[in-house]
Amino acid sequence: MLALIVTGEFLVGALSLRGCWKLWVARKADAVTFQAAKGTAMMGAAMAMVVWFGGFVVIGGALFSMWQTQLGDGSFRGAFIYSMTSAMVLLVLALKDE
């Protein structure tokens, strides 16, 4: 499970970094080109939702009740913060540029 979490977090970082670079390169382009450049960044934010919300909040919190211990509660709260931040980034990226 640790290898799966680390791999997922690596993918979040790689996709987000690549998406950030694509958006940086397309920042002065027209709206259609900039909109097309958002795909990889959106995949990074979506992968973050899968790792932190799906993995920690849903599976860890609901299935394994990790919120019942002090250590687990810290991980649960941290994962919730990361997942909600990723959700907000995904929401902003999903807005259409005109």
Rosetta constraint file for C-alpha pairs under 8 A:
AtomPair CA 1 CA 5 HARMONIC 6.25 0.50
AtomPair CA 2 CA 6 HARMONIC 6.12 0.50
AtomPair CA 3 CA 7 HARMONIC 5.97 0.50
AtomPair CA 4 CA 8 HARMONIC 6.07 0.50
AtomPair CA 5 CA 9 HARMONIC 6.13 0.50
AtomPair CA 5 CA 51 HARMONIC 6.84 0.50
AtomPair CA 5 CA 55 HARMONIC 7.96 0.50
AtomPair CA 6 CA 10 HARMONIC 6.05 0.50
AtomPair CA 7 CA 11 HARMONIC 6.20 0.50
AtomPair CA 8 CA 12 HARMONIC 6.24 0.50
AtomPair CA 8 CA 47 HARMONIC 7.23 0.50
AtomPair CA 8 CA 48 HARMONIC 7.84 0.50
AtomPair CA 8 CA 51 HARMONIC 6.07 0.50
AtomPair CA 9 CA 13 HARMONIC 6.29 0.50
AtomPair CA 9 CA 48 HARMONIC 7.24 0.50
AtomPair CA 9 CA 51 HARMONIC 6.93 0.50
AtomPair CA 10 CA 14 HARMONIC 6.09 0.50
AtomPair CA 11 CA 15 HARMONIC 5.83 0.50
AtomPair CA 11 CA 44 HARMONIC 7.24 0.50
AtomPair CA 11 CA 47 HARMONIC 7.32 0.50
AtomPair CA 12 CA 16 HARMONIC 5.89 0.50
AtomPair CA 12 CA 44 HARMONIC 4.87 0.50
AtomPair CA 12 CA 45 HARMONIC 7.01 0.50
AtomPair CA 12 CA 47 HARMONIC 5.68 0.50
AtomPair CA 12 CA 48 HARMONIC 5.61 0.50
AtomPair CA 13 CA 17 HARMONIC 5.93 0.50
AtomPair CA 13 CA 44 HARMONIC 7.10 0.50
AtomPair CA 14 CA 18 HARMONIC 6.07 0.50
AtomPair CA 14 CA 44 HARMONIC 7.58 0.50
AtomPair CA 15 CA 19 HARMONIC 5.90 0.50
AtomPair CA 15 CA 40 HARMONIC 5.93 0.50
AtomPair CA 15 CA 41 HARMONIC 6.26 0.50
AtomPair CA 15 CA 43 HARMONIC 6.59 0.50
AtomPair CA 15 CA 44 HARMONIC 4.60 0.50
AtomPair CA 16 CA 20 HARMONIC 5.94 0.50
AtomPair CA 16 CA 40 HARMONIC 6.95 0.50
AtomPair CA 16 CA 41 HARMONIC 5.03 0.50
AtomPair CA 16 CA 42 HARMONIC 7.84 0.50
AtomPair CA 16 CA 43 HARMONIC 7.60 0.50
AtomPair CA 16 CA 44 HARMONIC 4.58 0.50
AtomPair CA 16 CA 45 HARMONIC 6.94 0.50
AtomPair CA 17 CA 21 HARMONIC 6.25 0.50
AtomPair CA 17 CA 41 HARMONIC 7.65 0.50
AtomPair CA 18 CA 22 HARMONIC 6.27 0.50
AtomPair CA 18 CA 40 HARMONIC 6.74 0.50
AtomPair CA 18 CA 41 HARMONIC 7.11 0.50
AtomPair CA 19 CA 23 HARMONIC 6.16 0.50
AtomPair CA 19 CA 37 HARMONIC 7.33 0.50
AtomPair CA 19 CA 38 HARMONIC 6.60 0.50
AtomPair CA 19 CA 39 HARMONIC 7.18 0.50
AtomPair CA 19 CA 40 HARMONIC 4.55 0.50
AtomPair CA 19 CA 41 HARMONIC 3.86 0.50
AtomPair CA 19 CA 42 HARMONIC 7.54 0.50
AtomPair CA 19 CA 44 HARMONIC 7.40 0.50
AtomPair CA 20 CA 24 HARMONIC 6.08 0.50
AtomPair CA 20 CA 41 HARMONIC 6.23 0.50
AtomPair CA 21 CA 25 HARMONIC 6.20 0.50
AtomPair CA 22 CA 26 HARMONIC 6.21 0.50
AtomPair CA 22 CA 37 HARMONIC 5.70 0.50
AtomPair CA 22 CA 38 HARMONIC 7.52 0.50
AtomPair CA 22 CA 40 HARMONIC 7.94 0.50
AtomPair CA 23 CA 27 HARMONIC 5.84 0.50
AtomPair CA 23 CA 34 HARMONIC 6.66 0.50
AtomPair CA 23 CA 37 HARMONIC 5.69 0.50
AtomPair CA 23 CA 38 HARMONIC 6.45 0.50
AtomPair CA 26 CA 33 HARMONIC 6.67 0.50
AtomPair CA 26 CA 34 HARMONIC 5.30 0.50
AtomPair CA 26 CA 37 HARMONIC 6.76 0.50
AtomPair CA 27 CA 34 HARMONIC 6.49 0.50
AtomPair CA 29 CA 33 HARMONIC 6.11 0.50
AtomPair CA 29 CA 34 HARMONIC 6.25 0.50
AtomPair CA 30 CA 34 HARMONIC 6.29 0.50
AtomPair CA 31 CA 35 HARMONIC 5.96 0.50
AtomPair CA 31 CA 97 HARMONIC 5.63 0.50
AtomPair CA 31 CA 98 HARMONIC 5.58 0.50
AtomPair CA 32 CA 36 HARMONIC 6.22 0.50
AtomPair CA 32 CA 97 HARMONIC 7.61 0.50
AtomPair CA 32 CA 98 HARMONIC 7.86 0.50
AtomPair CA 33 CA 37 HARMONIC 6.30 0.50
AtomPair CA 34 CA 38 HARMONIC 6.71 0.50
AtomPair CA 34 CA 97 HARMONIC 7.69 0.50
AtomPair CA 35 CA 39 HARMONIC 7.92 0.50
AtomPair CA 35 CA 96 HARMONIC 6.93 0.50
AtomPair CA 35 CA 97 HARMONIC 6.36 0.50
AtomPair CA 38 CA 42 HARMONIC 6.08 0.50
AtomPair CA 38 CA 93 HARMONIC 6.67 0.50
AtomPair CA 39 CA 43 HARMONIC 6.25 0.50
AtomPair CA 40 CA 44 HARMONIC 6.30 0.50
AtomPair CA 41 CA 45 HARMONIC 6.36 0.50
AtomPair CA 41 CA 93 HARMONIC 7.82 0.50
AtomPair CA 42 CA 46 HARMONIC 6.03 0.50
AtomPair CA 42 CA 90 HARMONIC 5.84 0.50
AtomPair CA 42 CA 93 HARMONIC 6.52 0.50
AtomPair CA 42 CA 94 HARMONIC 7.57 0.50
AtomPair CA 43 CA 47 HARMONIC 5.97 0.50
AtomPair CA 44 CA 48 HARMONIC 6.23 0.50
AtomPair CA 45 CA 49 HARMONIC 6.40 0.50
AtomPair CA 45 CA 86 HARMONIC 5.27 0.50
AtomPair CA 45 CA 87 HARMONIC 6.99 0.50
AtomPair CA 45 CA 89 HARMONIC 6.77 0.50
AtomPair CA 45 CA 90 HARMONIC 5.62 0.50
AtomPair CA 46 CA 50 HARMONIC 6.38 0.50
AtomPair CA 46 CA 86 HARMONIC 7.46 0.50
AtomPair CA 46 CA 87 HARMONIC 7.70 0.50
AtomPair CA 46 CA 90 HARMONIC 6.94 0.50
AtomPair CA 47 CA 51 HARMONIC 6.20 0.50
AtomPair CA 48 CA 52 HARMONIC 5.88 0.50
AtomPair CA 48 CA 53 HARMONIC 7.62 0.50
AtomPair CA 48 CA 82 HARMONIC 7.83 0.50
AtomPair CA 48 CA 83 HARMONIC 6.50 0.50
AtomPair CA 48 CA 86 HARMONIC 6.29 0.50
AtomPair CA 49 CA 53 HARMONIC 5.06 0.50
AtomPair CA 49 CA 54 HARMONIC 6.48 0.50
AtomPair CA 49 CA 83 HARMONIC 5.25 0.50
AtomPair CA 49 CA 84 HARMONIC 7.99 0.50
AtomPair CA 49 CA 86 HARMONIC 6.38 0.50
AtomPair CA 49 CA 87 HARMONIC 6.80 0.50
AtomPair CA 50 CA 54 HARMONIC 4.67 0.50
AtomPair CA 50 CA 55 HARMONIC 6.43 0.50
AtomPair CA 51 CA 55 HARMONIC 4.95 0.50
AtomPair CA 51 CA 56 HARMONIC 7.02 0.50
AtomPair CA 52 CA 56 HARMONIC 5.20 0.50
AtomPair CA 52 CA 57 HARMONIC 6.61 0.50
AtomPair CA 52 CA 79 HARMONIC 5.09 0.50
AtomPair CA 52 CA 80 HARMONIC 6.96 0.50
AtomPair CA 52 CA 82 HARMONIC 6.71 0.50
AtomPair CA 52 CA 83 HARMONIC 5.42 0.50
AtomPair CA 53 CA 57 HARMONIC 4.83 0.50
AtomPair CA 53 CA 58 HARMONIC 6.19 0.50
AtomPair CA 53 CA 79 HARMONIC 6.62 0.50
AtomPair CA 53 CA 80 HARMONIC 6.45 0.50
AtomPair CA 53 CA 83 HARMONIC 5.32 0.50
AtomPair CA 54 CA 58 HARMONIC 5.01 0.50
AtomPair CA 54 CA 59 HARMONIC 6.29 0.50
AtomPair CA 55 CA 59 HARMONIC 5.20 0.50
AtomPair CA 55 CA 60 HARMONIC 6.27 0.50
AtomPair CA 56 CA 60 HARMONIC 4.52 0.50
AtomPair CA 56 CA 61 HARMONIC 6.18 0.50
AtomPair CA 56 CA 75 HARMONIC 7.70 0.50
AtomPair CA 56 CA 76 HARMONIC 6.29 0.50
AtomPair CA 56 CA 79 HARMONIC 6.21 0.50
AtomPair CA 57 CA 61 HARMONIC 4.78 0.50
AtomPair CA 57 CA 62 HARMONIC 6.91 0.50
AtomPair CA 57 CA 76 HARMONIC 6.05 0.50
AtomPair CA 57 CA 79 HARMONIC 6.70 0.50
AtomPair CA 57 CA 80 HARMONIC 6.52 0.50
AtomPair CA 58 CA 62 HARMONIC 5.28 0.50
AtomPair CA 58 CA 63 HARMONIC 6.98 0.50
AtomPair CA 59 CA 63 HARMONIC 4.99 0.50
AtomPair CA 59 CA 64 HARMONIC 6.67 0.50
AtomPair CA 60 CA 64 HARMONIC 5.02 0.50
AtomPair CA 60 CA 65 HARMONIC 6.33 0.50
AtomPair CA 60 CA 66 HARMONIC 5.74 0.50
AtomPair CA 60 CA 76 HARMONIC 7.67 0.50
AtomPair CA 61 CA 65 HARMONIC 4.74 0.50
AtomPair CA 61 CA 66 HARMONIC 5.09 0.50
AtomPair CA 61 CA 67 HARMONIC 5.85 0.50
AtomPair CA 61 CA 76 HARMONIC 6.61 0.50
AtomPair CA 62 CA 66 HARMONIC 7.76 0.50
AtomPair CA 66 CA 72 HARMONIC 4.60 0.50
AtomPair CA 66 CA 73 HARMONIC 6.25 0.50
AtomPair CA 66 CA 76 HARMONIC 7.07 0.50
AtomPair CA 67 CA 72 HARMONIC 5.23 0.50
AtomPair CA 67 CA 73 HARMONIC 4.15 0.50
AtomPair CA 67 CA 74 HARMONIC 7.85 0.50
AtomPair CA 67 CA 76 HARMONIC 6.20 0.50
AtomPair CA 68 CA 72 HARMONIC 6.83 0.50
AtomPair CA 68 CA 73 HARMONIC 6.51 0.50
AtomPair CA 69 CA 73 HARMONIC 5.85 0.50
AtomPair CA 70 CA 74 HARMONIC 6.42 0.50
AtomPair CA 71 CA 75 HARMONIC 6.60 0.50
AtomPair CA 72 CA 76 HARMONIC 6.01 0.50
AtomPair CA 73 CA 77 HARMONIC 6.04 0.50
AtomPair CA 74 CA 78 HARMONIC 6.10 0.50
AtomPair CA 75 CA 79 HARMONIC 5.98 0.50
AtomPair CA 76 CA 80 HARMONIC 6.20 0.50
AtomPair CA 77 CA 81 HARMONIC 6.33 0.50
AtomPair CA 78 CA 82 HARMONIC 6.31 0.50
AtomPair CA 79 CA 83 HARMONIC 5.97 0.50
AtomPair CA 80 CA 84 HARMONIC 6.06 0.50
AtomPair CA 81 CA 85 HARMONIC 6.14 0.50
AtomPair CA 82 CA 86 HARMONIC 6.12 0.50
AtomPair CA 83 CA 87 HARMONIC 6.07 0.50
AtomPair CA 84 CA 88 HARMONIC 6.23 0.50
AtomPair CA 85 CA 89 HARMONIC 6.32 0.50
AtomPair CA 86 CA 90 HARMONIC 6.05 0.50
AtomPair CA 87 CA 91 HARMONIC 6.08 0.50
AtomPair CA 88 CA 92 HARMONIC 6.24 0.50
AtomPair CA 89 CA 93 HARMONIC 6.10 0.50
AtomPair CA 90 CA 94 HARMONIC 6.05 0.50
AtomPair CA 91 CA 95 HARMONIC 6.71 0.50
